[in-house]
């Protein structure tokens, strides 16, 4: 039996990257769970941020941001970036996270995060108490240690941190269960979509 639990903002799991705004000389980052890919053509991400966030000010100033995917071992650092304001504290100095220049946008990358997206702001939309920022992905960087021979990301090697809303927990991913776009054939082997 199913139980109605109300209109809640929960999908499981949620990515939990560190989003950087600003410049190499003046940057801030925050943990963002309300983020995902919205389109492939052009490649676009969207994220919801509260208007009060300092990182949002920096994103607006440079019209760019980076999405930096942390490993599960980085959970304490991600939590710190999500809980402390960059208005009063240099979160990079406290945590030892190092910034490096992006190749296409002004906002820098976090070097210790093994997967990074460079994004150019394309649109802002107000939704309730949040601002949804759309960003076109203009470049992607991956540590060679998380790439296969064919330059595909090995998710087990990446070991991305994910967030479980409601429970307020960080998790890593489990194991692969099937190959997408083909496992359906076990249900309807004669069909050809």
C-alpha positions in Angstrom: 0.0 0.0 0.0 1.2 3.5 -0.8 1.0 6.4 1.6 0.7 10.0 0.5 3.6 12.0 2.0 2.8 15.5 0.6 4.4 17.7 -2.0 8.1 17.4 -1.2 11.2 18.3 -3.2 12.7 14.9 -3.2 14.1 12.7 -5.9 16.7 10.0 -5.0 19.6 10.3 -5.2 20.5 13.9 -6.0 23.9 15.0 -7.3 25.8 17.2 -4.8 28.4 19.1 -6.7 30.3 22.2 -5.6 29.3 25.1 -7.9 31.9 27.9 -8.2 31.1 31.5 -9.2 33.4 34.4 -9.6 37.0 34.6 -10.8 40.2 33.0 -10.0 41.1 36.0 -7.8 37.6 36.3 -6.1 35.6 33.0 -6.1 33.1 31.3 -3.8 31.5 27.9 -4.0 28.5 26.2 -2.5 27.0 22.7 -2.4 24.0 22.4 -4.7 21.7 19.5 -4.7 19.0 21.2 -6.7 20.8 20.7 -10.0 20.6 18.5 -13.1 21.1 18.3 -16.9 18.1 19.8 -18.7 19.0 19.4 -22.4 21.5 17.8 -24.7 21.3 20.3 -27.6 22.8 22.6 -26.5 24.1 20.8 -23.4 22.5 22.6 -20.5 22.3 22.4 -16.7 19.8 24.1 -14.4 20.1 24.7 -10.7 18.0 26.3 -8.0 19.7 28.8 -5.7 18.3 31.0 -3.0 18.5 34.7 -3.8 20.6 35.3 -0.7 23.6 33.2 -1.8 26.9 35.0 -2.2 27.9 32.6 -4.9 24.8 33.7 -6.9 26.1 37.3 -6.8 29.4 36.1 -8.3 27.7 34.0 -10.9 25.7 37.0 -12.0 28.8 39.2 -12.2 30.7 36.9 -14.5 27.7 35.2 -16.2 29.5 31.9 -15.7 29.9 29.1 -13.2 31.6 25.7 -12.9 30.0 22.5 -11.6 32.6 20.4 -9.8 31.7 16.8 -8.9 33.3 15.7 -5.7 34.1 12.1 -4.7 32.3 10.4 -1.8 35.4 10.9 0.4 34.9 14.6 0.1 31.6 14.6 2.1 32.9 16.7 5.0 34.3 19.4 2.6 31.0 19.5 0.6 29.0 19.8 3.8 31.3 22.7 4.9 30.8 24.5 1.6 27.1 24.1 2.0 26.9 25.4 5.5 29.4 28.3 5.7 28.9 31.6 3.9 31.8 32.8 1.6 30.9 36.4 2.5 32.9 36.1 5.7 35.2 33.0 5.3 37.6 31.9 2.5 36.2 28.4 2.2 39.1 27.4 -0.1 41.8 28.4 2.4 40.0 26.5 5.2 39.5 23.3 3.3 42.6 23.3 1.1 40.6 23.1 -2.1 42.6 24.6 -5.0 41.2 26.6 -7.8 42.5 26.6 -11.4 41.6 28.6 -14.4 38.8 27.3 -16.7 39.5 27.3 -20.4 36.2 28.8 -21.7 34.6 30.8 -18.8 35.7 33.2 -16.1 34.6 31.0 -13.1 37.4 28.7 -12.0 37.4 24.9 -11.5 38.1 23.0 -8.2 41.2 21.0 -8.9 40.5 18.1 -6.5 37.1 17.4 -8.0 37.7 14.8 -10.7 34.9 15.9 -13.0 34.1 19.6 -13.9 31.7 21.4 -16.2 32.3 24.9 -17.4 29.0 26.7 -17.9 27.9 30.0 -19.4 24.7 31.5 -18.0 21.9 31.6 -20.5 18.8 32.4 -18.5 17.4 33.1 -15.0 13.9 32.2 -13.8 12.4 33.0 -10.5 10.5 30.0 -8.9 9.1 30.7 -5.4 12.0 31.7 -3.1 14.6 30.3 -5.6 16.3 31.5 -8.7 16.8 28.8 -11.4 20.0 29.4 -13.3 20.3 27.8 -16.7 23.9 27.3 -18.0 25.1 26.0 -21.3 27.9 23.5 -20.8 30.8 24.9 -22.9 33.6 22.5 -21.8 34.0 19.4 -19.6 37.2 18.3 -17.8 37.8 14.9 -16.3 40.8 13.5 -14.5 42.4 10.8 -16.6 42.1 8.4 -13.6 38.3 8.4 -14.0 38.2 7.8 -17.8 38.1 4.6 -19.7 40.2 4.0 -22.9 37.3 5.5 -24.9 37.2 8.7 -22.8 33.9 7.6 -21.1 33.6 8.3 -17.4 34.1 5.2 -15.2 31.5 6.0 -12.5 33.1 3.5 -10.1 36.4 5.3 -10.4 34.6 8.7 -10.2 32.8 7.6 -7.0 30.5 10.7 -7.0 29.0 12.0 -3.8 25.2 12.0 -3.8 22.7 13.6 -1.4 19.6 12.0 0.1 17.1 14.8 0.7 14.7 14.4 3.6 17.1 12.1 5.5 19.9 14.7 5.0 22.5 12.1 4.2 25.4 11.8 1.8 25.9 8.5 0.0 28.1 7.0 -2.7 26.6 5.0 -5.6 26.1 1.3 -5.5 26.9 -1.1 -8.3 25.8 -1.2 -11.9 22.6 -3.2 -12.4 22.0 -3.1 -16.2 22.9 -1.5 -19.5 20.6 1.4 -20.4 18.9 1.4 -23.8 19.1 -2.4 -24.1 17.9 -4.0 -20.9 14.3 -3.4 -22.0 14.8 -6.2 -24.5 14.6 -8.7 -21.7 10.9 -7.6 -21.2 9.9 -7.4 -24.9 12.6 -9.3 -27.0 10.7 -9.1 -30.3 9.9 -5.4 -30.2 11.8 -2.8 -32.2 11.1 0.8 -31.0 
